[in-house]
């Protein structure tokens, strides 16, 4: 089975080389950089995430580790997304970042040789076979930690022996992971909640609704595929002369949203300008914190079209913003079901429910997040102890 995986990884590298020769593909995905670097010169504690939400979480984790981990090594965050790399470069400070290597033998050998990782922290479900096998090859003891883990299935034959620490988001994630990783004999495994909340947990802040909000509803991380549903909800708000903000998931889709809104003869302005009866569009990364600080309610993207994945609903919750999602919750079905059952978030089965949706009571959010905070804080402390032992 391992030989089959190696063949598949080699084939992936061949496909990537061909793709790198296509200008439109190269411009969008930076395939040459994924294949050939240049990679930063280590040693580093390597951290890897795919999307913006995961990499924000890793950046926050990196900043805490620099405070709490004695003799913390230099930190490197890699990502699969070119647009996320720009965010990391602009906001990382002395935390290094680069595009993630293709999981193929030759690029991985070059990457490991340059970066010299002393350990690897994987965010959520980034179980790349070559990343795990590379760490197993260069370390005498399990040197991979999984944080805020989600798990549904894995590549057949993948070897989890390099993992020494796994903090999974839910009991179901942990149970499924144990089903395939039991033989790896991972020393520390636990239910640790969603680490997107980690900075809030460490801050000791309590949930408090924004004072004097100027935004009635913010639609966060919306995809253009969700336009049909989004349009009905936005029009409903504008008819009531509400102020609306849209945060596109991809900056490349800002122009598409702008055109679609103007085709509906709606007034469109650019954030931070907000006005009643108009739609404000956010056209740069990293502004959600500012938007939530002045918002009454939030509707989370990725949940109004099949095939996507519901995006981060924790950030508005921790900021006291009444939050709801659409009918689809791919990637977070169990968490969403729990939050809906506890009255922490609302779920719209159809957009017809939008105008009469019940906004969750902030007191229920406070109680739920207090329990979640305890899990996250405990699992973070255990990660710190794992890394201390690893770096001895």
N, C-alpha and C positions, 0 to 999 in steps of 0.2 A: 504493500500500500504506500509506503514511504517513497518507493521508486516512482510510482504513479504520480505522486504529488510533485516530485522533482521534475518529471517530464512536463507536467502541466505548468509548473512555474517557469520552466525553460521556454515553453510555447508562449507564455504570457510575455516574456521578454522579447521574443521574435515579433509578436504582434505590435508591441510598443515601438520597436525600431521602425517598422513599416509606417505606423501612425505618425511618428516623429517627422517623416519626410513629407507629410501633407500639411501645407502651410496653415490652413484653417484649424486643423487639429492641434498643431504645435502652438499656435497663438493662444488657443483656449486652454490647453491642458499642460503646456510646458513639458512635453514628453522627453525632450533631450535632457532637461535638468533632472527629470526623474530617473533617467537611465545613467547619466554621466556626472551628475553633480554640477558644479563643485560642492563638496560637502564641507561643513565646518570642521576644524581640527580640534579633536578632543584631548583629554577625556571629558565626557558629559554624562549626566543623568538624563537619559532620553525619555521624552514624553510624547505620546502620539494620539491624535484625535482626527476625526474625519471632517466634521462640519464646524460651523461657527460656534454653535452652542457648546460642543464638546471642547473646543479649543479655548473658549472663554473660561470654561471650568478649569482646564489645565493651567491656564495662565494664573488664575486666582490661587490654585493649589500651589503652583511654583512659588508665588510670592510668600505664601504661608510657610512652605518648606524652608525657604531662605531664613525665616525667623526662628523656626522650631527645630531644624535639623543641624546638629553641631557639625562644623566643617562641611557644610553643604557644598557638593561639587557644582561646577557650572551646569546650567540647565539648558536643554535644547528641546523645543517643541516642533514636531513635524505635523503636516496636515495634507490631506488629499486634495484640498480645494485651493485653487490659485487665488480666488478672491479673499479667502480667509488668511492666506499668507500675507497679503497686504495689510490686513488688520493687525496681525501679530507683529509685523515689522514696525508698524507705527506706534503700537501700544506696549510692546514687550520690554522696553528699557534695556537692561543688560541681560535679559533672557533671550538666548539665540533662537532663531527659527529658520526653517527651510522647507521646501516642498518634500514630501515623503518619497522615498525610493520605490521604484517598481519592485514588487515582491517576486523577483526573478534572481537566480543564483549570482550572475555577474554583477548587476547593480548592488545587490545586498553585500557582496564581498567587498566591493569598493567603499560602500557607505560605512560598514562596520570598521574597516581598516582606518578610515579617516576619523570618524566620530569617536571610536573607542568607548562605547557605552559601558558604564559601570553598573547600569541597571536600566530597566525599561518600565514605564508606567503607561498602560493602555487604558484609554477612556471608553467606557460603555461596551461596544461589541466589536472592537477592532482586532479580532483574532486572526491576524495574517500568519499563515503557516511558516513562511520564511522568517518573519520577525521572531517568532518563538524559537524556531530551530537555530537561528543565528545566536540568540542569547544562550541557548543550551550549550552550544559549541564553545563559546568563549568564557563561560563562567563555571566555576567549580561547584556552585550551589544555585538553587533556584533564584533567579534575579529579576523576575517579571512580576509586577503587581497590576491587577485589574481593579480599577476604581469606578464607582457608579455603574457597575456592570449590568448589562442586559444580555440575555441569552435565550435563543430559540432553537438554533441548530448550528452545526459546525461542518466544515469540510470533512468528509469521511477520511479517517486515518490520521488526522491532525494530532500531533504530540503536544500535550499540555504540561510536560514534565518541567519545563523552565519556569512555570508559574509557582510562586511561593506564597502569594497573598491575593485574595479575591474578595472584594466587598461588592455584593450584588444589590441592585435596587430593591428587589422584592423577594419574598419567599419562593415564588414560582420561578423567578430567574435562577435562584440558588439551586432549587430542586432540579431544574432542567440541566444546569451546568454540572451538577454532581453526577447526573446520569451518564455523561460522556467523559468526565474528568476524574472519576473516582480513583482510577488506577494511578493517576499522577501523584497521589498522596500529598496534596497541597496542605501546607502546615496551618495556614490561617484562612478560614472561609467564614463569611458572616453576611447577615442582612444589614446593609449600611445606608439604605435610602439613596436619594438622588443628590449627588454632590454639586449640582448647580446651585444648591442652597448654602454651600459651605461658607462663603464670605459672610452671608447674613447670619449664619449660626455663630461664627466666630466673633462677629461684631457685638452680639448680645442685644441687638435691636429687637423691638417688638413690632408686631404687625399693626400699622396705623394707617387709616385711609388718608389720602392726600387732602391737604387743606386748600380750599378755594380752587378746585379743579376747573380748568378752562376747556378741557377736551371731554366731550360726552362719551365718545367711543373711539378706541384705537384698534384697528385691525392689524395684527402683528404677524410678520413672516408669511405674508400672503403670496401664493403662486398665481401666475396668470391663468393656470388651468382651473383655478377656483373663481374665475371672473363672473360666471353666471350667477353663482350664489352670492358672491361679494356685491355685485351690482344691485341685487334685490335688497340687500341689507343697507347698503349705503343710501340708496334712493329713499328707503323707508325713514332713515335718520334725517336726511335733508328735508324731506317733506315736513318733518316736525321742527325744522330750523335748528337742528343740533349741529355741533361742531364735530368733525370727523377727521381722523388721521389714519393714513395707510402707510404701513412699513413693509415694502416689498421684500420677499425673501432674497431675491437676487437683484443686484443693482442693474444688471443687464435688462431687466424687465420694467424699469422705471418708466421708460418712454412708452412702453405698451400700455401700462396702467394710465398714464397721463392721456394718451390718445383715446382709450376706451371711456374714460370719465368725460372727456370733452365731447365725445360722440353722443353722450347722454345729456349734453348741454348743462353739465354741472360746473360750478365755479371751482377751479383748481388753483391752489397756492402751494408754495414750498415751505416746509418746516424750516424755522420755528414759527412762521406766521400761522395763526389759527384764527378762524372767524366763524361765527354762527352761519349755518346754511352753506358752508363751503367744505371742500375736501383738501386737507393738507397732505402732501406727499413727502416722506423722508427719503432723501436721495444719497445718503452715506451711511456706512456701518457705524455701530457703536453708539447710537442715539436713543436706544429704547429706555435706558434709565431716565433720561431727561423727559421723554414722553410720558412714561408711567407716573412721574412725579406730579403731573398736572392732569391726570386722567381719572374719570369716574369708573369706566368699565373697559374691558379688553376682550376681544374676540381673537382666538388663536388660529393661525393659518396651518395648512397641512391637513386640516380636518374636514374640508369641504369637497374633496375629490378622492376617489379611490386611487391607490397606487402611490400616494404620497405618504407622509408620516407626520403626525401631529407634532408641533414644535413646542418650545419651552413655555409651559404654563406656570412654572414655579416663580419666575421673576415677577410677573404682575401680582401673584398671590402674596409674596413676601413684602410687597410694597403697598398692600392694602387695597389693590384695585380689583373690583368685582370681575370675575373671569368666567368666560364660557368657551366651549369648543363646539365643533360641528359634529355630524353623525359618525365620522370616521376617526379612529384613534390608533391607526397603525403604528406599531412600535411602543405604544404605551397603553394598550387596552386595559391591562390589569390596574395600572395606576389610575387611569381615568375612571374606571368603574368604581374603584374605592373612593375617589374624591367626590364623585357624583352621589354615591350612596351616603357619604358623610355630610353632604350638603355644602361642600367646600367649593365646588365649581358647578356650573350649570352646563347642560349639554342640549344643543338644539338638534332635533331629529330632522327638521325641515326649516328653511329660512322663514317660513310663514310664522314660526314661533318667535322670531327675533324681537318684534316690537312689543311682545307681551312676556318676554323672558323674566324669570324671577332672579334677581341679583342676590347672590349668597350673602349671608350675614357675616360681617367681619369677625364676630366673636367665634363662630365656628371655625373660621380660618385660623384664628389665633390658637385655639385649642389643638387643632390637628397639627399645625406646624411646630408646636411645642414638643409633641411626641416625636415628630420627624427629626427635630433638632437633636434630641438625645441620641438617636441612632447614628446620625451623621457624625456627631462629635466623638462618639466612642470609636467608630470605625476609623476616623481620621487619626486618632491617637494611636490606634493599633498599626496603621500604615507607618507612622513615624517610627515606632519601635521596630517594625520589619526593616525599614531602611537603615536604621542605626546598626542593626545586626549585619545587614548586607554589606555595609561600608566599613566594617571593622577591619 
